[in-house]
């Protein structure tokens, strides 16, 4: 990635931001590789060790908007340094954990640090690179996120086999120290704000939002896709919490989220598209393993290699996608990315199993490359016109929309796949049933991308009218 800067400080600042995106992404997937080993080492059931992943996910989901806003108030550089320190120390606590309870608690704290890093990394782009190269920077961050996701399972397997399960957490220590040094030396210093001009922090709104998001995340994840009365109760709590939160934000003096921001059509459209697209991307991770093993008959090694192709494509196309955004315009590239994703989903919904692995890999490559383009374009669209004092909270909303899409996709699209396969246990379903489930799931995915296009096209027409 070439940036025309007067010094190398911007490159080092981007190196810090890249690490701040890589580390939380890596820890989202690296722990999954260690769950069987952790189950044996800690003498816990598989359902119990799943909380090692869930605690991390819940912490990020519930806190990411609040920490973004907090960065706007107290200073993003100061808070990011704190987040890096928290993440690194929590990683040490994870590696030294003597029990499952200790490990789950440490993972929740690690998720707090990850939320700070994810929320503020995107917000920092506007302060570190020229506006004309925002797309390239967003593409780089998207690449680092994809690399972290791709590298996690394989790196986790290598570390566990060579050094034990503790190594999957202790690997963060040198990365955290390096990141902290780079952030301290090269990220732009916080601008002092007179005390009279500082906004207050909406504590009540923050607590209500955290409880609301936590209830929604638990409703979508508990039961592994099998819904019960407890899931429904949590979902109702989330709906009620949303109403309470909106009331608080409309009446409080210093709201966590200014409702005027959500009334902005461009921002609301971009956040909605981010959620829809992330829901579809999770479909590939939910359905892919069952289709490859159950319908195509691949062994575990080949399934793992095939699944890694998608994130690898996203990693390779992230930076070029960012350059396309800078060259051709964020709005046009977001629409182009959505059209290509819809095409790939349609192909997956009609491809016959006799085509084999190639019939899966090609459309998946189209979907993931197009996703990288959409991400770079949509992130650029969201952050381009944001005032400096709102960058943190908007970046937090962007990350939240993506996270909610992933959580929803894992639950809803998993349920669609199971229902379409007509099997209570998909692992024992016939190959034809799994193939049918695959077709229906990606037909639904194509419909979701079509809905995102309906949202995106009016904005594109508006851009052409202005031009």
Beta strands, then each sheet from edge to edge (+ up, - down):
end
